[in-house]
């Protein structure tokens, strides 16, 4: 009986160590809620806007004018998509500017992330 318990603990430790934990770019974003929210596309480029208006991709901060070059670099064939994760208190004007800069980078499939409303 003792070897079985040891084996179970070893398997438990193995799965705990090898599990991949994902986070949204390591910053706290308070997403707005929507009734029609859908799951995030895995091949999507993710840009985040914090409450104080900082734009980030993969944890790195970017200025609004750097976005077209970043998009061209990350999605060179122009058939990818971009998901913007904006804090619900982020400036709306900045979100519109970010969408515009993504389009200048050649991508038109742009979506804004939200969480589903809980009943």
C-alpha positions as CSV (number, residue, x, y, z in Angstrom):
1,X,0.0,0.0,0.0
2,X,2.8,2.4,0.8
3,X,4.4,2.2,-2.7
4,X,1.0,3.1,-4.3
5,X,0.7,6.2,-2.0
6,X,4.3,7.2,-3.0
7,X,3.5,6.8,-6.7
8,X,0.3,8.9,-6.4
9,X,2.3,11.7,-4.7
10,X,5.0,11.5,-7.3
11,X,2.3,11.8,-10.1
12,X,0.7,14.7,-8.3
13,X,4.0,16.6,-8.0
14,X,4.8,15.8,-11.6
15,X,1.5,17.2,-12.9
16,X,1.8,20.3,-10.7
17,X,5.3,21.1,-11.9
18,X,4.5,20.5,-15.6
19,X,1.2,22.4,-15.8
20,X,1.4,25.6,-17.7
21,X,-0.2,28.5,-16.0
22,X,-1.3,31.4,-18.3
23,X,-1.8,35.0,-17.4
24,X,-2.8,38.1,-19.3
25,X,0.6,39.7,-19.9
26,X,1.3,39.9,-16.2
27,X,-0.8,43.0,-15.6
28,X,-4.1,43.4,-13.9
29,X,-6.8,44.2,-16.4
30,X,-10.4,44.6,-15.3
31,X,-12.3,43.5,-18.5
32,X,-15.8,44.7,-19.2
33,X,-18.6,42.2,-19.3
34,X,-20.7,41.3,-22.4
35,X,-23.6,38.9,-23.0
36,X,-22.1,37.8,-26.4
37,X,-18.5,37.3,-25.3
38,X,-16.7,34.5,-27.1
39,X,-13.5,32.5,-26.3
40,X,-10.2,34.1,-27.4
41,X,-8.7,32.8,-30.6
42,X,-5.4,31.1,-29.8
43,X,-3.5,32.4,-32.9
44,X,-4.5,36.0,-32.1
45,X,-2.0,38.7,-31.4
46,X,-2.9,40.2,-28.0
47,X,-2.5,43.9,-27.1
48,X,-3.5,45.2,-23.7
49,X,-4.5,48.7,-22.5
50,X,-4.2,49.3,-18.7
51,X,-6.4,51.6,-16.7
52,X,-3.8,54.3,-16.9
53,X,-3.5,54.1,-20.7
54,X,-0.4,52.0,-21.1
55,X,-0.3,49.8,-24.2
56,X,1.5,46.4,-23.8
57,X,2.3,43.4,-25.9
58,X,3.9,40.3,-24.4
59,X,4.5,42.3,-21.2
60,X,6.5,45.0,-23.1
61,X,5.2,48.6,-23.1
62,X,4.7,50.3,-26.5
63,X,3.8,53.8,-27.7
64,X,0.8,54.2,-29.9
65,X,2.9,55.2,-32.9
66,X,5.0,52.0,-32.6
67,X,1.9,49.7,-33.1
68,X,1.8,49.6,-37.0
69,X,5.5,48.4,-37.1
70,X,4.8,45.9,-34.3
71,X,1.8,44.5,-36.1
72,X,3.8,44.2,-39.4
73,X,6.6,42.4,-37.6
74,X,4.3,40.0,-35.6
75,X,1.8,39.3,-38.4
76,X,3.8,39.7,-41.7
77,X,1.3,37.9,-43.9
78,X,-1.6,40.1,-42.8
79,X,-4.1,37.3,-42.4
80,X,-3.9,37.1,-38.6
81,X,-6.1,38.7,-36.0
82,X,-5.6,41.1,-33.1
83,X,-7.4,41.0,-29.8
84,X,-7.4,44.1,-27.6
85,X,-7.7,43.5,-23.9
86,X,-8.7,46.9,-22.6
87,X,-9.4,47.7,-18.9
88,X,-13.0,48.8,-18.6
89,X,-11.7,52.1,-17.2
90,X,-9.2,52.6,-20.0
91,X,-9.6,55.8,-22.1
92,X,-12.0,55.0,-25.0
93,X,-10.2,57.4,-27.3
94,X,-7.0,55.4,-26.8
95,X,-8.8,52.1,-27.7
96,X,-10.1,53.7,-30.9
97,X,-6.5,55.0,-31.7
98,X,-5.1,51.5,-31.1
99,X,-7.7,50.0,-33.5
100,X,-6.7,52.6,-36.1
101,X,-3.0,51.9,-35.7
102,X,-3.6,48.1,-36.0
103,X,-5.4,48.8,-39.3
104,X,-2.5,50.9,-40.5
105,X,-0.4,47.9,-39.8
106,X,-2.4,45.9,-42.3
107,X,-4.8,43.9,-40.0
108,X,-8.5,44.4,-40.2
109,X,-9.6,41.4,-38.1
110,X,-9.6,43.2,-34.7
111,X,-11.7,42.3,-31.7
112,X,-12.0,43.6,-28.1
113,X,-12.0,41.1,-25.2
114,X,-14.7,40.9,-22.6
115,X,-15.8,38.5,-20.0
116,X,-19.3,36.9,-20.1
117,X,-21.8,38.3,-17.7
118,X,-22.7,36.0,-14.8
119,X,-26.4,35.6,-14.2
